[in-house]
């Protein structure tokens, strides 16, 4: 494998189904980074592209990349 000079960043994305159909997604640690898609797979691909463009823009502008501080916990509630 060769070095492309690119760095990997790991972020959590929240993907939710929409009442009207399709899916919406956002990256909590990247404010304003949102997308949608007709299928789960489309939505996943679209939020990946949106996050990559978000990070590329930050780097091009000389901004520090925001660290992912999102924690996800699946919980069971008994009522």
Secondary structure, DSSP 8 states (H G I E B T S, - for coil): ----S--------EEEE-TTSSEEEE-TTSTT-EEEESSHHHHHHHHHHHHHHHHHHHHHTT-----------------
